[in-house]
């Protein structure tokens, strides 16, 4: 097995929304905001090369939306899925599986492309993986989360017949060396892959822990549907991670790809930060 970082570009989100009840005077020390109170975030995906399978975890925001939509998110940087795959000698046609942690637009947008007047799966040879509980949550969204679940990102996958669902239960063994945990605070039934790799456990954090700046327990996004649930899930996960020396792979941290954890007088904090390629 080989793991590869797939960078898909950077975007901006409101700093206050990203840190919830934490005052700006505190969070801006780790994630400085611009004049519009916006902070830069990564959309960092992960490629698993294993035998005959080539699995991409999440797909970034994509490029099929209109100018008005993208004007809210200030996309920047030179990275794209195509460019990142090409640097490894791959193309979208080579991908066998798309694993979607959840269906918010910055995680699933790149899964569908516009071809003329049609919306079609961007990965024509891939099976797309979600879970039935989250899928139903996304296609019938509540009013608060509706802006994150865009039909054009979701329904074309269903219409293509390329979607399959992973069983929702604790610590699912999805494949050899890949287990799935579920989290319910950010959105219903978000999936977190745990990958056995070179003697370590690599955990793709999705939106349970967007960045190292979110390690303190109260640092919970205002985007989360159930913030107290997130806090409880994060606390339990951080205890598990530090006890087992997990490597956390950070989807949204604009600087740090990976980190390990340690106990301190202030709680569980970063021990080391490094790139995936350093493992």
C-alpha positions as CSV (number, residue, x, y, z in Angstrom):
1,X,0.0,0.0,0.0
2,X,1.1,3.6,-0.8
3,X,-0.6,6.8,0.5
4,X,-0.4,10.0,-1.5
5,X,-1.5,13.5,-0.6
6,X,-3.9,15.0,-3.2
7,X,-4.1,18.8,-2.9
8,X,-7.2,20.3,-4.7
9,X,-6.7,24.0,-3.8
10,X,-7.4,26.5,-1.1
11,X,-10.5,28.4,-0.2
12,X,-11.7,30.9,2.5
13,X,-14.3,30.6,5.2
14,X,-15.4,33.0,8.0
15,X,-13.1,32.6,10.9
16,X,-15.9,33.1,13.5
17,X,-17.9,30.3,11.9
18,X,-14.8,28.0,11.9
19,X,-14.1,28.5,15.6
20,X,-17.6,28.9,17.0
21,X,-17.7,30.4,20.5
22,X,-13.9,31.0,20.7
23,X,-13.1,34.8,20.5
24,X,-11.2,36.0,17.5
25,X,-8.5,37.4,19.7
26,X,-7.6,33.8,20.5
27,X,-8.2,31.9,17.3
28,X,-6.4,34.4,15.0
29,X,-3.1,33.6,16.7
30,X,-3.1,30.2,14.9
31,X,-5.4,31.1,11.9
32,X,-5.0,34.8,11.0
33,X,-8.0,36.3,9.2
34,X,-8.0,38.8,6.3
35,X,-9.8,42.1,6.3
36,X,-13.1,40.4,5.7
37,X,-12.6,38.0,8.7
38,X,-11.9,35.1,6.3
39,X,-9.3,32.4,7.0
40,X,-7.6,30.2,4.4
41,X,-8.3,26.5,4.5
42,X,-7.0,23.5,2.5
43,X,-9.1,20.9,0.7
44,X,-6.6,18.1,1.1
45,X,-7.7,14.7,-0.2
46,X,-6.0,11.3,0.2
47,X,-5.1,8.7,-2.4
48,X,-4.7,5.0,-1.4
49,X,-2.8,2.9,-3.9
50,X,-3.3,-0.7,-3.0
51,X,-2.9,-3.6,-5.5
52,X,-5.6,-3.2,-8.2
53,X,-7.5,-0.5,-6.4
54,X,-6.9,3.3,-6.4
55,X,-9.1,4.9,-3.8
56,X,-9.6,8.7,-3.5
57,X,-10.9,10.0,-0.2
58,X,-13.0,13.1,-0.8
59,X,-12.8,15.3,-3.9
60,X,-12.6,19.0,-2.9
61,X,-15.0,21.6,-4.1
62,X,-14.8,21.0,-7.9
63,X,-15.2,23.6,-10.6
64,X,-18.7,23.2,-12.0
65,X,-20.5,25.9,-10.0
66,X,-21.1,29.4,-11.3
67,X,-19.1,32.5,-10.6
68,X,-21.5,33.8,-8.0
69,X,-21.1,30.6,-5.9
70,X,-17.3,30.6,-6.1
71,X,-17.2,34.4,-5.3
72,X,-18.2,33.5,-1.7
73,X,-15.2,31.1,-1.2
74,X,-12.3,32.9,-2.8
75,X,-10.6,29.8,-4.3
76,X,-6.9,30.2,-4.8
77,X,-3.7,28.3,-5.2
78,X,-2.5,26.3,-8.2
79,X,-3.5,22.8,-7.1
80,X,-6.3,20.7,-8.6
81,X,-7.3,17.1,-8.5
82,X,-6.2,16.6,-12.1
83,X,-2.8,18.2,-11.5
84,X,-2.2,16.3,-8.3
85,X,-3.1,13.0,-9.8
86,X,-1.0,13.7,-12.9
87,X,2.0,14.4,-10.7
88,X,1.7,10.8,-9.6
89,X,1.2,9.4,-13.1
90,X,-2.6,8.9,-12.7
91,X,-5.8,10.4,-14.1
92,X,-9.4,10.4,-13.0
93,X,-10.0,7.4,-15.3
94,X,-7.6,5.3,-13.1
95,X,-9.6,5.8,-9.9
96,X,-11.5,2.7,-8.9
97,X,-13.2,4.0,-5.7
98,X,-14.3,7.4,-4.4
99,X,-14.8,7.4,-0.6
100,X,-16.9,10.3,0.5
101,X,-16.5,11.2,4.2
102,X,-19.7,13.3,3.9
103,X,-21.6,15.2,1.3
104,X,-20.9,18.9,2.1
105,X,-19.9,20.8,-1.1
106,X,-16.2,21.2,-0.2
107,X,-15.8,17.4,0.1
108,X,-18.0,16.1,-2.7
109,X,-18.0,19.0,-5.3
110,X,-15.2,17.4,-7.3
111,X,-17.1,14.1,-7.6
112,X,-19.3,15.5,-10.4
113,X,-18.5,17.5,-13.5
114,X,-20.5,19.4,-16.0
115,X,-20.4,18.0,-19.6
116,X,-22.3,20.3,-21.8
117,X,-25.8,20.6,-20.3
118,X,-25.3,17.3,-18.3
119,X,-23.9,16.6,-14.9
120,X,-22.0,13.3,-14.7
121,X,-19.7,11.5,-12.3
122,X,-16.1,12.9,-12.7
123,X,-14.7,9.4,-12.1
124,X,-16.3,7.3,-14.8
125,X,-14.7,4.0,-13.7
126,X,-15.1,4.4,-10.0
127,X,-17.5,3.1,-7.4
128,X,-18.7,5.9,-5.1
129,X,-19.0,5.1,-1.3
130,X,-21.2,6.7,1.2
131,X,-23.6,5.3,3.9
132,X,-27.4,5.2,3.7
133,X,-28.0,7.2,6.8
134,X,-25.9,10.2,5.7
135,X,-27.1,10.0,2.1
136,X,-30.8,10.3,3.2
137,X,-29.7,13.2,5.6
138,X,-28.2,15.0,2.6
139,X,-30.9,14.5,0.0
140,X,-33.6,15.6,2.4
141,X,-31.6,18.4,4.2
142,X,-32.7,20.5,7.2
143,X,-32.9,24.2,6.6
144,X,-29.7,25.0,8.5
145,X,-27.6,22.6,6.5
146,X,-29.3,22.9,3.1
147,X,-26.7,25.3,1.7
148,X,-24.0,22.7,2.2
149,X,-25.8,19.8,0.5
150,X,-26.2,20.7,-3.2
151,X,-28.3,18.4,-5.3
152,X,-26.0,18.9,-8.3
153,X,-23.2,17.3,-6.2
154,X,-25.2,14.3,-5.1
155,X,-28.1,13.3,-7.4
156,X,-25.9,12.7,-10.5
157,X,-24.0,10.0,-8.6
158,X,-27.2,8.2,-7.6
159,X,-28.5,8.5,-11.2
160,X,-25.3,6.9,-12.6
161,X,-25.8,3.8,-10.5
162,X,-22.2,4.1,-9.2
163,X,-23.1,4.6,-5.6
164,X,-22.7,1.9,-2.9
165,X,-23.3,2.2,0.8
166,X,-21.1,1.2,3.7
167,X,-22.8,-0.5,6.7
168,X,-23.2,2.0,9.5
169,X,-21.8,0.3,12.7
170,X,-19.0,0.9,15.0
171,X,-15.5,0.4,13.6
172,X,-16.4,-1.2,10.2
173,X,-13.7,-3.2,8.5
174,X,-14.2,-1.8,5.0
175,X,-11.2,-3.3,3.4
176,X,-8.0,-5.0,4.6
177,X,-6.1,-2.3,6.6
178,X,-8.9,0.2,6.3
179,X,-11.5,0.6,9.1
180,X,-14.3,3.2,9.3
181,X,-15.5,5.1,12.3
182,X,-18.6,7.2,12.4
183,X,-19.1,10.7,13.9
184,X,-22.5,12.5,14.3
185,X,-21.7,16.0,15.6
186,X,-20.6,17.8,12.5
187,X,-23.3,16.2,10.3
188,X,-25.2,12.9,10.6
189,X,-23.0,9.8,10.1
190,X,-19.8,11.3,8.8
191,X,-17.2,8.6,8.1
192,X,-13.5,8.7,9.2
193,X,-11.2,6.2,7.6
194,X,-8.4,4.6,9.8
195,X,-5.6,3.2,7.7
196,X,-2.9,0.8,8.8
197,X,0.2,2.1,7.0
198,X,3.8,1.3,7.6
199,X,3.1,0.2,11.2
200,X,1.1,3.3,12.0
201,X,-2.6,4.2,12.1
202,X,-3.4,7.1,9.8
203,X,-6.8,8.7,10.5
204,X,-8.4,11.0,7.9
205,X,-10.0,13.6,10.1
206,X,-12.5,15.2,7.7
207,X,-14.4,17.8,9.8
208,X,-14.1,16.2,13.2
209,X,-10.8,18.1,13.5
210,X,-10.3,20.5,10.6
211,X,-6.9,21.8,11.7
212,X,-4.4,21.7,14.6
213,X,-5.9,25.0,15.7
214,X,-9.1,23.1,16.6
215,X,-7.4,20.7,19.1
216,X,-8.7,22.4,22.3
217,X,-12.1,20.9,23.2
218,X,-14.2,24.1,23.0
219,X,-12.9,24.9,19.5
220,X,-15.9,23.5,17.7
221,X,-17.2,24.9,14.4
222,X,-20.4,26.9,14.2
223,X,-21.1,24.8,11.1
224,X,-21.6,21.7,13.2
225,X,-25.2,20.5,13.5
226,X,-24.7,19.2,17.1
227,X,-21.8,21.0,18.7
228,X,-22.0,19.3,22.1
229,X,-21.9,15.9,20.3
230,X,-18.8,17.0,18.4
231,X,-17.2,18.0,21.7
232,X,-17.9,14.6,23.2
233,X,-16.7,12.8,20.0
234,X,-13.6,14.9,19.8
235,X,-12.7,14.3,23.4
236,X,-13.1,10.5,23.1
237,X,-11.2,10.4,19.8
238,X,-8.3,12.5,21.1
239,X,-7.9,10.2,24.1
240,X,-7.9,7.2,21.8
241,X,-5.4,8.9,19.4
242,X,-2.9,9.9,22.0
243,X,-3.1,6.5,23.7
244,X,-2.4,4.7,20.4
245,X,-0.1,7.3,18.8
246,X,-2.3,7.8,15.8
247,X,-1.2,10.0,12.9
248,X,-3.9,12.6,12.1
249,X,-4.2,13.5,8.5
250,X,-5.8,17.0,8.3
251,X,-8.1,17.8,5.4
252,X,-8.5,21.5,6.0
253,X,-5.3,22.7,7.8
254,X,-3.7,25.2,5.4
255,X,-0.1,24.4,6.6
256,X,0.1,21.1,8.3
257,X,-0.7,17.8,6.6
258,X,-0.2,15.5,9.5
259,X,0.3,15.6,13.2
260,X,0.8,13.4,16.3
261,X,-0.5,14.2,19.8
262,X,0.8,14.5,23.3
263,X,-0.6,15.2,26.8
264,X,0.2,18.6,28.3
265,X,-0.9,20.6,31.3
266,X,-3.5,22.3,29.0
267,X,-4.9,19.0,27.6
268,X,-4.1,17.1,24.5
269,X,-2.1,19.1,22.0
270,X,0.2,18.7,19.0
271,X,3.4,16.7,19.5
272,X,4.8,16.9,15.9
273,X,3.7,18.1,12.5
274,X,5.0,16.7,9.3
275,X,4.1,15.7,5.7
276,X,2.6,12.3,4.8
277,X,5.6,11.7,2.6
278,X,7.8,11.8,5.7
279,X,6.3,8.6,7.1
